[in-house]
Amino acid sequence: MTYLLHLIEQYGLLLVFANVFLEQLGIPLPAYPTLLITGALLNRGEYFAPVLLLAAVSASLTADYAWFLAGRRYGRKVTATLCRISLSPDSCVRQTELIYLRWGAPSLLVAKFIPGFASIASALAGTVGTGRLTFLVYDGLGAVLWASSAIYLGSLFSTAIEDLLRILEQLGKSGAVLLAAALVSFIASKWWQRYRFMKSLRMARITVEELNALLQQGRAPLIVDVRPSLSQQLDRIPGAVVLSVDDLTGKDFEDLVDGEVIVYCACPNEASAAVVAKKLMQRGYTRVRPLAGGIAAWIAAGYGVES
């Protein structure tokens, strides 16, 4: 434990840069505690606050800009990949889009305070065509707000933090074990949340080939598009009803249902579609299935879309 504290004292700026950079890339290594500790060490004269802040902001911007460029080049494949590997079950593309499309680039000001949002928002900013300068300004300001809040809190509660560090130092190896156990517990809890979320989405799917065959036979089910409004306007499966999640609880929706209901989205594992399908089944609609692969699988199979 003493060795770890010496590392923080000697290489604090490098550790801050590396920790923030890795977290913004999507690796579950929380950087906020590191900023709190280094902020507490400001009172010892170990660092200068502006230099510490610069290290954190530059690391954040470097990682975020990489995701921004990836989003520009590869589009929604990047956000889908991020959601697929993320440990946060609430970080689905749909939820990120709802926030970003509603508030635009200013949402980047608070992105780092929302678990699972920051890296996906950066990639989505590139995907939807946010200007380079606009992205850098808002993302940079967001990084300043996030990092400065941690550094300020660390400095404000420096006595309490130093007391905690002193206790951990006295514990020696046991203190290091406690820190390692806390990190492992954090990652395990996130993984368990994701596992339970994915398990809740298990249900029968319909393939794009099966859906196309029903359309060709004139046995078209009610097809519901539950993506964000901007995506719905760009392209959708022919005959799909464009509804929000709130619309599914009204009488207008009941009047539309005359058989099977197919729900599709653009989320990995059909997350949003499965959630909506579950809600419909709870309301008594027994013939409800998400579309496997969503709109991406429909387009990849060569089937037509309308706008």
C-alpha positions as protocol buffer text, in pm:
chain_id: "A"
residue {
  index: 1
  type: MET
  ca { x: 0 y: 0 z: 0 }
}
residue {
  index: 2
  type: THR
  ca { x: 287 y: 237 z: 78 }
}
residue {
  index: 3
  type: TYR
  ca { x: 432 y: 165 z: -265 }
}
residue {
  index: 4
  type: LEU
  ca { x: 98 y: 257 z: -425 }
}
residue {
  index: 5
  type: LEU
  ca { x: 84 y: 588 z: -239 }
}
residue {
  index: 6
  type: HIS
  ca { x: 440 y: 666 z: -345 }
}
residue {
  index: 7
  type: LEU
  ca { x: 340 y: 599 z: -705 }
}
residue {
  index: 8
  type: ILE
  ca { x: 50 y: 843 z: -672 }
}
residue {
  index: 9
  type: GLU
  ca { x: 278 y: 1105 z: -520 }
}
residue {
  index: 10
  type: GLN
  ca { x: 553 y: 1065 z: -782 }
}
residue {
  index: 11
  type: TYR
  ca { x: 356 y: 983 z: -1096 }
}
residue {
  index: 12
  type: GLY
  ca { x: 17 y: 1131 z: -1010 }
}
residue {
  index: 13
  type: LEU
  ca { x: -18 y: 1329 z: -1333 }
}
residue {
  index: 14
  type: LEU
  ca { x: 70 y: 1027 z: -1547 }
}
residue {
  index: 15
  type: LEU
  ca { x: -168 y: 806 z: -1351 }
}
residue {
  index: 16
  type: VAL
  ca { x: -446 y: 1063 z: -1388 }
}
residue {
  index: 17
  type: PHE
  ca { x: -391 y: 1086 z: -1762 }
}
residue {
  index: 18
  type: ALA
  ca { x: -382 y: 707 z: -1806 }
}
residue {
  index: 19
  type: ASN
  ca { x: -684 y: 644 z: -1581 }
}
residue {
  index: 20
  type: VAL
  ca { x: -903 y: 910 z: -1744 }
}
residue {
  index: 21
  type: PHE
  ca { x: -796 y: 803 z: -2093 }
}
residue {
  index: 22
  type: LEU
  ca { x: -878 y: 436 z: -2030 }
}
residue {
  index: 23
  type: GLU
  ca { x: -1212 y: 513 z: -1867 }
}
residue {
  index: 24
  type: GLN
  ca { x: -1320 y: 734 z: -2156 }
}
residue {
  index: 25
  type: LEU
  ca { x: -1223 y: 456 z: -2396 }
}
residue {
  index: 26
  type: GLY
  ca { x: -1480 y: 240 z: -2218 }
}
residue {
  index: 27
  type: ILE
  ca { x: -1266 y: 35 z: -1980 }
}
residue {
  index: 28
  type: PRO
  ca { x: -1435 y: 7 z: -1636 }
}
residue {
  index: 29
  type: LEU
  ca { x: -1160 y: 179 z: -1434 }
}
residue {
  index: 30
  type: PRO
  ca { x: -1329 y: 472 z: -1254 }
}
residue {
  index: 31
  type: ALA
  ca { x: -1113 y: 783 z: -1276 }
}
residue {
  index: 32
  type: TYR
  ca { x: -1316 y: 999 z: -1038 }
}
residue {
  index: 33
  type: PRO
  ca { x: -1158 y: 845 z: -722 }
}
residue {
  index: 34
  type: THR
  ca { x: -811 y: 906 z: -869 }
}
residue {
  index: 35
  type: LEU
  ca { x: -898 y: 1271 z: -927 }
}
residue {
  index: 36
  type: LEU
  ca { x: -1034 y: 1297 z: -573 }
}
residue {
  index: 37
  type: ILE
  ca { x: -710 y: 1161 z: -425 }
}
residue {
  index: 38
  type: THR
  ca { x: -482 y: 1378 z: -636 }
}
residue {
  index: 39
  type: GLY
  ca { x: -706 y: 1675 z: -558 }
}
residue {
  index: 40
  type: ALA
  ca { x: -655 y: 1606 z: -187 }
}
residue {
  index: 41
  type: LEU
  ca { x: -277 y: 1603 z: -240 }
}
residue {
  index: 42
  type: LEU
  ca { x: -289 y: 1961 z: -372 }
}
residue {
  index: 43
  type: ASN
  ca { x: -272 y: 2085 z: -14 }
}
residue {
  index: 44
  type: ARG
  ca { x: 65 y: 1911 z: 24 }
}
residue {
  index: 45
  type: GLY
  ca { x: 200 y: 2104 z: -271 }
}
residue {
  index: 46
  type: GLU
  ca { x: 243 y: 1784 z: -472 }
}
residue {
  index: 47
  type: TYR
  ca { x: 71 y: 1929 z: -782 }
}
residue {
  index: 48
  type: PHE
  ca { x: -59 y: 2253 z: -922 }
}
residue {
  index: 49
  type: ALA
  ca { x: -434 y: 2247 z: -977 }
}
residue {
  index: 50
  type: PRO
  ca { x: -422 y: 2387 z: -1335 }
}
residue {
  index: 51
  type: VAL
  ca { x: -165 y: 2124 z: -1439 }
}
residue {
  index: 52
  type: LEU
  ca { x: -370 y: 1844 z: -1282 }
}
residue {
  index: 53
  type: LEU
  ca { x: -683 y: 1969 z: -1454 }
}
residue {
  index: 54
  type: LEU
  ca { x: -500 y: 1996 z: -1786 }
}
residue {
  index: 55
  type: ALA
  ca { x: -382 y: 1634 z: -1760 }
}
residue {
  index: 56
  type: ALA
  ca { x: -737 y: 1508 z: -1696 }
}
residue {
  index: 57
  type: VAL
  ca { x: -900 y: 1721 z: -1968 }
}
residue {
  index: 58
  type: SER
  ca { x: -640 y: 1639 z: -2233 }
}
residue {
  index: 59
  type: ALA
  ca { x: -676 y: 1265 z: -2162 }
}
residue {
  index: 60
  type: SER
  ca { x: -1053 y: 1289 z: -2185 }
}
residue {
  index: 61
  type: LEU
  ca { x: -1047 y: 1489 z: -2508 }
}
residue {
  index: 62
  type: THR
  ca { x: -797 y: 1249 z: -2666 }
}
residue {
  index: 63
  type: ALA
  ca { x: -1016 y: 944 z: -2601 }
}
residue {
  index: 64
  type: ASP
  ca { x: -1343 y: 1120 z: -2686 }
}
residue {
  index: 65
  type: TYR
  ca { x: -1207 y: 1260 z: -3011 }
}
residue {
  index: 66
  type: ALA
  ca { x: -1096 y: 910 z: -3112 }
}
residue {
  index: 67
  type: TRP
  ca { x: -1454 y: 787 z: -3065 }
}
residue {
  index: 68
  type: PHE
  ca { x: -1584 y: 1094 z: -3250 }
}
residue {
  index: 69
  type: LEU
  ca { x: -1365 y: 1017 z: -3553 }
}
residue {
  index: 70
  type: ALA
  ca { x: -1465 y: 649 z: -3537 }
}
residue {
  index: 71
  type: GLY
  ca { x: -1831 y: 751 z: -3537 }
}
residue {
  index: 72
  type: ARG
  ca { x: -1775 y: 972 z: -3841 }
}
residue {
  index: 73
  type: ARG
  ca { x: -1604 y: 696 z: -4034 }
}
residue {
  index: 74
  type: TYR
  ca { x: -1797 y: 385 z: -3934 }
}
residue {
  index: 75
  type: GLY
  ca { x: -2134 y: 529 z: -3833 }
}
residue {
  index: 76
  type: ARG
  ca { x: -2373 y: 331 z: -3616 }
}
residue {
  index: 77
  type: LYS
  ca { x: -2150 y: 23 z: -3618 }
}
residue {
  index: 78
  type: VAL
  ca { x: -1935 y: 200 z: -3359 }
}
residue {
  index: 79
  type: THR
  ca { x: -2220 y: 285 z: -3122 }
}
residue {
  index: 80
  type: ALA
  ca { x: -2362 y: -65 z: -3161 }
}
residue {
  index: 81
  type: THR
  ca { x: -2024 y: -217 z: -3072 }
}
residue {
  index: 82
  type: LEU
  ca { x: -1990 y: 10 z: -2768 }
}
residue {
  index: 83
  type: CYS
  ca { x: -2333 y: -90 z: -2640 }
}
residue {
  index: 84
  type: ARG
  ca { x: -2255 y: -455 z: -2699 }
}
residue {
  index: 85
  type: ILE
  ca { x: -1939 y: -450 z: -2484 }
}
residue {
  index: 86
  type: SER
  ca { x: -2057 y: -196 z: -2225 }
}
residue {
  index: 87
  type: LEU
  ca { x: -2116 y: -312 z: -1868 }
}
residue {
  index: 88
  type: SER
  ca { x: -2398 y: -60 z: -1825 }
}
residue {
  index: 89
  type: PRO
  ca { x: -2737 y: -206 z: -1923 }
}
residue {
  index: 90
  type: ASP
  ca { x: -2882 y: 145 z: -1954 }
}
residue {
  index: 91
  type: SER
  ca { x: -2634 y: 253 z: -2222 }
}
residue {
  index: 92
  type: CYS
  ca { x: -2831 y: 128 z: -2520 }
}
residue {
  index: 93
  type: VAL
  ca { x: -2802 y: 324 z: -2845 }
}
residue {
  index: 94
  type: ARG
  ca { x: -3166 y: 426 z: -2822 }
}
residue {
  index: 95
  type: GLN
  ca { x: -3131 y: 589 z: -2480 }
}
residue {
  index: 96
  type: THR
  ca { x: -2815 y: 772 z: -2583 }
}
residue {
  index: 97
  type: GLU
  ca { x: -2982 y: 891 z: -2902 }
}
residue {
  index: 98
  type: LEU
  ca { x: -3286 y: 1016 z: -2714 }
}
residue {
  index: 99
  type: ILE
  ca { x: -3065 y: 1234 z: -2495 }
}
residue {
  index: 100
  type: TYR
  ca { x: -2830 y: 1351 z: -2768 }
}
residue {
  index: 101
  type: LEU
  ca { x: -3093 y: 1414 z: -3035 }
}
residue {
  index: 102
  type: ARG
  ca { x: -3302 y: 1612 z: -2789 }
}
residue {
  index: 103
  type: TRP
  ca { x: -3027 y: 1833 z: -2649 }
}
residue {
  index: 104
  type: GLY
  ca { x: -2761 y: 1806 z: -2919 }
}
residue {
  index: 105
  type: ALA
  ca { x: -2398 y: 1891 z: -2851 }
}
residue {
  index: 106
  type: PRO
  ca { x: -2477 y: 2071 z: -2519 }
}
residue {
  index: 107
  type: SER
  ca { x: -2557 y: 1728 z: -2371 }
}
residue {
  index: 108
  type: LEU
  ca { x: -2181 y: 1666 z: -2379 }
}
residue {
  index: 109
  type: LEU
  ca { x: -2152 y: 1914 z: -2091 }
}
residue {
  index: 110
  type: VAL
  ca { x: -2298 y: 1654 z: -1853 }
}
residue {
  index: 111
  type: ALA
  ca { x: -2214 y: 1334 z: -2045 }
}
residue {
  index: 112
  type: LYS
  ca { x: -1932 y: 1232 z: -1810 }
}
residue {
  index: 113
  type: PHE
  ca { x: -2162 y: 1248 z: -1508 }
}
residue {
  index: 114
  type: ILE
  ca { x: -2394 y: 986 z: -1664 }
}
residue {
  index: 115
  type: PRO
  ca { x: -2263 y: 626 z: -1643 }
}
residue {
  index: 116
  type: GLY
  ca { x: -2225 y: 465 z: -1984 }
}
residue {
  index: 117
  type: PHE
  ca { x: -2308 y: 783 z: -2177 }
}
residue {
  index: 118
  type: ALA
  ca { x: -1976 y: 960 z: -2242 }
}
residue {
  index: 119
  type: SER
  ca { x: -1801 y: 736 z: -2496 }
}
residue {
  index: 120
  type: ILE
  ca { x: -2126 y: 647 z: -2675 }
}
residue {
  index: 121
  type: ALA
  ca { x: -2222 y: 1016 z: -2697 }
}
residue {
  index: 122
  type: SER
  ca { x: -1884 y: 1098 z: -2850 }
}
residue {
  index: 123
  type: ALA
  ca { x: -1924 y: 829 z: -3117 }
}
residue {
  index: 124
  type: LEU
  ca { x: -2285 y: 933 z: -3180 }
}
residue {
  index: 125
  type: ALA
  ca { x: -2177 y: 1297 z: -3222 }
}
residue {
  index: 126
  type: GLY
  ca { x: -1955 y: 1188 z: -3509 }
}
residue {
  index: 127
  type: THR
  ca { x: -2225 y: 962 z: -3653 }
}
residue {
  index: 128
  type: VAL
  ca { x: -2495 y: 1232 z: -3672 }
}
residue {
  index: 129
  type: GLY
  ca { x: -2256 y: 1488 z: -3821 }
}
residue {
  index: 130
  type: THR
  ca { x: -2186 y: 1724 z: -3531 }
}
residue {
  index: 131
  type: GLY
  ca { x: -1924 y: 1980 z: -3634 }
}
residue {
  index: 132
  type: ARG
  ca { x: -1568 y: 1911 z: -3528 }
}
residue {
  index: 133
  type: LEU
  ca { x: -1521 y: 2245 z: -3353 }
}
residue {
  index: 134
  type: THR
  ca { x: -1863 y: 2226 z: -3187 }
}
residue {
  index: 135
  type: PHE
  ca { x: -1781 y: 1881 z: -3053 }
}
residue {
  index: 136
  type: LEU
  ca { x: -1441 y: 1985 z: -2918 }
}
residue {
  index: 137
  type: VAL
  ca { x: -1580 y: 2296 z: -2748 }
}
residue {
  index: 138
  type: TYR
  ca { x: -1870 y: 2124 z: -2570 }
}
residue {
  index: 139
  type: ASP
  ca { x: -1680 y: 1805 z: -2494 }
}
residue {
  index: 140
  type: GLY
  ca { x: -1387 y: 2008 z: -2361 }
}
residue {
  index: 141
  type: LEU
  ca { x: -1613 y: 2216 z: -2138 }
}
residue {
  index: 142
  type: GLY
  ca { x: -1781 y: 1898 z: -2016 }
}
residue {
  index: 143
  type: ALA
  ca { x: -1441 y: 1747 z: -1932 }
}
residue {
  index: 144
  type: VAL
  ca { x: -1345 y: 2063 z: -1741 }
}
residue {
  index: 145
  type: LEU
  ca { x: -1668 y: 2053 z: -1538 }
}
residue {
  index: 146
  type: TRP
  ca { x: -1629 y: 1683 z: -1460 }
}
residue {
  index: 147
  type: ALA
  ca { x: -1258 y: 1687 z: -1369 }
}
residue {
  index: 148
  type: SER
  ca { x: -1266 y: 2017 z: -1180 }
}
residue {
  index: 149
  type: SER
  ca { x: -1559 y: 1898 z: -966 }
}
residue {
  index: 150
  type: ALA
  ca { x: -1356 y: 1592 z: -855 }
}
residue {
  index: 151
  type: ILE
  ca { x: -1040 y: 1794 z: -794 }
}
residue {
  index: 152
  type: TYR
  ca { x: -1233 y: 2057 z: -599 }
}
residue {
  index: 153
  type: LEU
  ca { x: -1410 y: 1797 z: -383 }
}
residue {
  index: 154
  type: GLY
  ca { x: -1078 y: 1622 z: -320 }
}
residue {
  index: 155
  type: SER
  ca { x: -922 y: 1949 z: -207 }
}
residue {
  index: 156
  type: LEU
  ca { x: -1228 y: 2040 z: 0 }
}
residue {
  index: 157
  type: PHE
  ca { x: -1228 y: 1709 z: 188 }
}
residue {
  index: 158
  type: SER
  ca { x: -854 y: 1662 z: 182 }
}
residue {
  index: 159
  type: THR
  ca { x: -833 y: 1596 z: 557 }
}
residue {
  index: 160
  type: ALA
  ca { x: -1084 y: 1312 z: 543 }
}
residue {
  index: 161
  type: ILE
  ca { x: -923 y: 1163 z: 232 }
}
residue {
  index: 162
  type: GLU
  ca { x: -574 y: 1182 z: 382 }
}
residue {
  index: 163
  type: ASP
  ca { x: -702 y: 1012 z: 697 }
}
residue {
  index: 164
  type: LEU
  ca { x: -847 y: 734 z: 485 }
}
residue {
  index: 165
  type: LEU
  ca { x: -521 y: 699 z: 291 }
}
residue {
  index: 166
  type: ARG
  ca { x: -329 y: 691 z: 620 }
}
residue {
  index: 167
  type: ILE
  ca { x: -551 y: 407 z: 746 }
}
residue {
  index: 168
  type: LEU
  ca { x: -501 y: 214 z: 422 }
}
residue {
  index: 169
  type: GLU
  ca { x: -127 y: 274 z: 447 }
}
residue {
  index: 170
  type: GLN
  ca { x: -122 y: 136 z: 802 }
}
residue {
  index: 171
  type: LEU
  ca { x: -310 y: -171 z: 684 }
}
residue {
  index: 172
  type: GLY
  ca { x: -31 y: -239 z: 434 }
}
residue {
  index: 173
  type: LYS
  ca { x: -111 y: -530 z: 204 }
}
residue {
  index: 174
  type: SER
  ca { x: -457 y: -558 z: 355 }
}
residue {
  index: 175
  type: GLY
  ca { x: -533 y: -204 z: 239 }
}
residue {
  index: 176
  type: ALA
  ca { x: -427 y: -289 z: -117 }
}
residue {
  index: 177
  type: VAL
  ca { x: -647 y: -598 z: -102 }
}
residue {
  index: 178
  type: LEU
  ca { x: -942 y: -387 z: 11 }
}
residue {
  index: 179
  type: LEU
  ca { x: -895 y: -147 z: -282 }
}
residue {
  index: 180
  type: ALA
  ca { x: -863 y: -435 z: -527 }
}
residue {
  index: 181
  type: ALA
  ca { x: -1173 y: -600 z: -378 }
}
residue {
  index: 182
  type: ALA
  ca { x: -1369 y: -275 z: -415 }
}
residue {
  index: 183
  type: LEU
  ca { x: -1273 y: -248 z: -783 }
}
residue {
  index: 184
  type: VAL
  ca { x: -1358 y: -613 z: -850 }
}
residue {
  index: 185
  type: SER
  ca { x: -1692 y: -570 z: -669 }
}
residue {
  index: 186
  type: PHE
  ca { x: -1773 y: -265 z: -881 }
}
residue {
  index: 187
  type: ILE
  ca { x: -1701 y: -448 z: -1207 }
}
residue {
  index: 188
  type: ALA
  ca { x: -1885 y: -760 z: -1089 }
}
residue {
  index: 189
  type: SER
  ca { x: -2194 y: -560 z: -992 }
}
residue {
  index: 190
  type: LYS
  ca { x: -2200 y: -392 z: -1333 }
}
residue {
  index: 191
  type: TRP
  ca { x: -2160 y: -728 z: -1504 }
}
residue {
  index: 192
  type: TRP
  ca { x: -2443 y: -877 z: -1295 }
}
residue {
  index: 193
  type: GLN
  ca { x: -2673 y: -587 z: -1382 }
}
residue {
  index: 194
  type: ARG
  ca { x: -2600 y: -640 z: -1750 }
}
residue {
  index: 195
  type: TYR
  ca { x: -2649 y: -1016 z: -1720 }
}
residue {
  index: 196
  type: ARG
  ca { x: -2989 y: -972 z: -1553 }
}
residue {
  index: 197
  type: PHE
  ca { x: -3089 y: -713 z: -1813 }
}
residue {
  index: 198
  type: MET
  ca { x: -2992 y: -939 z: -2104 }
}
residue {
  index: 199
  type: LYS
  ca { x: -3163 y: -1238 z: -1941 }
}
residue {
  index: 200
  type: SER
  ca { x: -3485 y: -1038 z: -1911 }
}
residue {
  index: 201
  type: LEU
  ca { x: -3481 y: -982 z: -2290 }
}
residue {
  index: 202
  type: ARG
  ca { x: -3486 y: -1351 z: -2377 }
}
residue {
  index: 203
  type: MET
  ca { x: -3792 y: -1430 z: -2587 }
}
residue {
  index: 204
  type: ALA
  ca { x: -3884 y: -1564 z: -2929 }
}
residue {
  index: 205
  type: ARG
  ca { x: -3770 y: -1351 z: -3222 }
}
residue {
  index: 206
  type: ILE
  ca { x: -3885 y: -1332 z: -3581 }
}
residue {
  index: 207
  type: THR
  ca { x: -3621 y: -1325 z: -3854 }
}
residue {
  index: 208
  type: VAL
  ca { x: -3620 y: -1072 z: -4135 }
}
residue {
  index: 209
  type: GLU
  ca { x: -3675 y: -1357 z: -4383 }
}
residue {
  index: 210
  type: GLU
  ca { x: -3987 y: -1471 z: -4195 }
}
residue {
  index: 211
  type: LEU
  ca { x: -4121 y: -1116 z: -4177 }
}
residue {
  index: 212
  type: ASN
  ca { x: -4060 y: -1058 z: -4548 }
}
residue {
  index: 213
  type: ALA
  ca { x: -4239 y: -1385 z: -4629 }
}
residue {
  index: 214
  type: LEU
  ca { x: -4543 y: -1269 z: -4429 }
}
residue {
  index: 215
  type: LEU
  ca { x: -4546 y: -940 z: -4620 }
}
residue {
  index: 216
  type: GLN
  ca { x: -4519 y: -1120 z: -4954 }
}
residue {
  index: 217
  type: GLN
  ca { x: -4809 y: -1349 z: -4861 }
}
residue {
  index: 218
  type: GLY
  ca { x: -5028 y: -1054 z: -4768 }
}
residue {
  index: 219
  type: ARG
  ca { x: -5036 y: -1160 z: -4401 }
}
residue {
  index: 220
  type: ALA
  ca { x: -4868 y: -845 z: -4276 }
}
residue {
  index: 221
  type: PRO
  ca { x: -4858 y: -814 z: -3896 }
}
residue {
  index: 222
  type: LEU
  ca { x: -4858 y: -479 z: -3720 }
}
residue {
  index: 223
  type: ILE
  ca { x: -4496 y: -361 z: -3746 }
}
residue {
  index: 224
  type: VAL
  ca { x: -4393 y: -105 z: -3485 }
}
residue {
  index: 225
  type: ASP
  ca { x: -4081 y: 112 z: -3514 }
}
residue {
  index: 226
  type: VAL
  ca { x: -3966 y: 220 z: -3166 }
}
residue {
  index: 227
  type: ARG
  ca { x: -3644 y: 398 z: -3265 }
}
residue {
  index: 228
  type: PRO
  ca { x: -3584 y: 770 z: -3196 }
}
residue {
  index: 229
  type: SER
  ca { x: -3782 y: 1004 z: -3421 }
}
residue {
  index: 230
  type: LEU
  ca { x: -3483 y: 1111 z: -3634 }
}
residue {
  index: 231
  type: SER
  ca { x: -3402 y: 750 z: -3724 }
}
residue {
  index: 232
  type: GLN
  ca { x: -3767 y: 680 z: -3798 }
}
residue {
  index: 233
  type: GLN
  ca { x: -3775 y: 965 z: -4050 }
}
residue {
  index: 234
  type: LEU
  ca { x: -3467 y: 846 z: -4239 }
}
residue {
  index: 235
  type: ASP
  ca { x: -3581 y: 493 z: -4322 }
}
residue {
  index: 236
  type: ARG
  ca { x: -3820 y: 231 z: -4196 }
}
residue {
  index: 237
  type: ILE
  ca { x: -3964 y: -105 z: -4292 }
}
residue {
  index: 238
  type: PRO
  ca { x: -4254 y: -61 z: -4541 }
}
residue {
  index: 239
  type: GLY
  ca { x: -4583 y: -40 z: -4359 }
}
residue {
  index: 240
  type: ALA
  ca { x: -4426 y: 13 z: -4019 }
}
residue {
  index: 241
  type: VAL
  ca { x: -4621 y: 223 z: -3772 }
}
residue {
  index: 242
  type: VAL
  ca { x: -4412 y: 504 z: -3625 }
}
residue {
  index: 243
  type: LEU
  ca { x: -4494 y: 524 z: -3257 }
}
residue {
  index: 244
  type: SER
  ca { x: -4324 y: 628 z: -2937 }
}
residue {
  index: 245
  type: VAL
  ca { x: -4321 y: 407 z: -2630 }
}
residue {
  index: 246
  type: ASP
  ca { x: -4590 y: 629 z: -2473 }
}
residue {
  index: 247
  type: ASP
  ca { x: -4818 y: 574 z: -2773 }
}
residue {
  index: 248
  type: LEU
  ca { x: -4829 y: 200 z: -2706 }
}
residue {
  index: 249
  type: THR
  ca { x: -5048 y: 246 z: -2398 }
}
residue {
  index: 250
  type: GLY
  ca { x: -5330 y: 443 z: -2561 }
}
residue {
  index: 251
  type: LYS
  ca { x: -5656 y: 341 z: -2729 }
}
residue {
  index: 252
  type: ASP
  ca { x: -5520 y: 440 z: -3070 }
}
residue {
  index: 253
  type: PHE
  ca { x: -5272 y: 154 z: -3045 }
}
residue {
  index: 254
  type: GLU
  ca { x: -5541 y: -93 z: -2938 }
}
residue {
  index: 255
  type: ASP
  ca { x: -5742 y: -4 z: -3250 }
}
residue {
  index: 256
  type: LEU
  ca { x: -5440 y: -87 z: -3469 }
}
residue {
  index: 257
  type: VAL
  ca { x: -5378 y: -435 z: -3327 }
}
residue {
  index: 258
  type: ASP
  ca { x: -5547 y: -710 z: -3529 }
}
residue {
  index: 259
  type: GLY
  ca { x: -5315 y: -1007 z: -3492 }
}
residue {
  index: 260
  type: GLU
  ca { x: -4942 y: -1038 z: -3437 }
}
residue {
  index: 261
  type: VAL
  ca { x: -4723 y: -740 z: -3343 }
}
residue {
  index: 262
  type: ILE
  ca { x: -4361 y: -714 z: -3461 }
}
residue {
  index: 263
  type: VAL
  ca { x: -4141 y: -458 z: -3285 }
}
residue {
  index: 264
  type: TYR
  ca { x: -3801 y: -345 z: -3414 }
}
residue {
  index: 265
  type: CYS
  ca { x: -3527 y: -101 z: -3318 }
}
residue {
  index: 266
  type: ALA
  ca { x: -3159 y: -37 z: -3392 }
}
residue {
  index: 267
  type: CYS
  ca { x: -3017 y: -159 z: -3059 }
}
residue {
  index: 268
  type: PRO
  ca { x: -2774 y: -446 z: -3003 }
}
residue {
  index: 269
  type: ASN
  ca { x: -2963 y: -761 z: -2902 }
}
residue {
  index: 270
  type: GLU
  ca { x: -3287 y: -582 z: -2996 }
}
residue {
  index: 271
  type: ALA
  ca { x: -3286 y: -434 z: -2645 }
}
residue {
  index: 272
  type: SER
  ca { x: -3541 y: -157 z: -2695 }
}
residue {
  index: 273
  type: ALA
  ca { x: -3770 y: -376 z: -2906 }
}
residue {
  index: 274
  type: ALA
  ca { x: -3758 y: -654 z: -2646 }
}
residue {
  index: 275
  type: VAL
  ca { x: -3836 y: -412 z: -2363 }
}
residue {
  index: 276
  type: VAL
  ca { x: -4139 y: -279 z: -2552 }
}
residue {
  index: 277
  type: ALA
  ca { x: -4247 y: -633 z: -2642 }
}
residue {
  index: 278
  type: LYS
  ca { x: -4232 y: -732 z: -2274 }
}
residue {
  index: 279
  type: LYS
  ca { x: -4452 y: -435 z: -2181 }
}
residue {
  index: 280
  type: LEU
  ca { x: -4706 y: -527 z: -2448 }
}
residue {
  index: 281
  type: MET
  ca { x: -4715 y: -888 z: -2329 }
}
residue {
  index: 282
  type: GLN
  ca { x: -4775 y: -767 z: -1974 }
}
residue {
  index: 283
  type: ARG
  ca { x: -5076 y: -574 z: -2107 }
}
residue {
  index: 284
  type: GLY
  ca { x: -5225 y: -889 z: -2255 }
}
residue {
  index: 285
  type: TYR
  ca { x: -5087 y: -895 z: -2611 }
}
residue {
  index: 286
  type: THR
  ca { x: -4963 y: -1253 z: -2642 }
}
residue {
  index: 287
  type: ARG
  ca { x: -4853 y: -1249 z: -3007 }
}
residue {
  index: 288
  type: VAL
  ca { x: -4562 y: -1007 z: -2987 }
}
residue {
  index: 289
  type: ARG
  ca { x: -4209 y: -1066 z: -3117 }
}
residue {
  index: 290
  type: PRO
  ca { x: -3902 y: -844 z: -3164 }
}
residue {
  index: 291
  type: LEU
  ca { x: -3736 y: -846 z: -3506 }
}
residue {
  index: 292
  type: ALA
  ca { x: -3400 y: -1025 z: -3482 }
}
residue {
  index: 293
  type: GLY
  ca { x: -3124 y: -788 z: -3590 }
}
residue {
  index: 294
  type: GLY
  ca { x: -3361 y: -491 z: -3618 }
}
residue {
  index: 295
  type: ILE
  ca { x: -3355 y: -249 z: -3908 }
}
residue {
  index: 296
  type: ALA
  ca { x: -2988 y: -323 z: -3976 }
}
residue {
  index: 297
  type: ALA
  ca { x: -3059 y: -691 z: -4047 }
}
residue {
  index: 298
  type: TRP
  ca { x: -3354 y: -594 z: -4271 }
}
residue {
  index: 299
  type: ILE
  ca { x: -3137 y: -362 z: -4480 }
}
residue {
  index: 300
  type: ALA
  ca { x: -2844 y: -608 z: -4486 }
}
residue {
  index: 301
  type: ALA
  ca { x: -3078 y: -874 z: -4629 }
}
residue {
  index: 302
  type: GLY
  ca { x: -3151 y: -644 z: -4924 }
}
residue {
  index: 303
  type: TYR
  ca { x: -3515 y: -570 z: -4838 }
}
residue {
  index: 304
  type: GLY
  ca { x: -3658 y: -230 z: -4923 }
}
residue {
  index: 305
  type: VAL
  ca { x: -3722 y: 60 z: -4686 }
}
residue {
  index: 306
  type: GLU
  ca { x: -3937 y: 370 z: -4705 }
}
residue {
  index: 307
  type: SER
  ca { x: -3892 y: 719 z: -4561 }
}
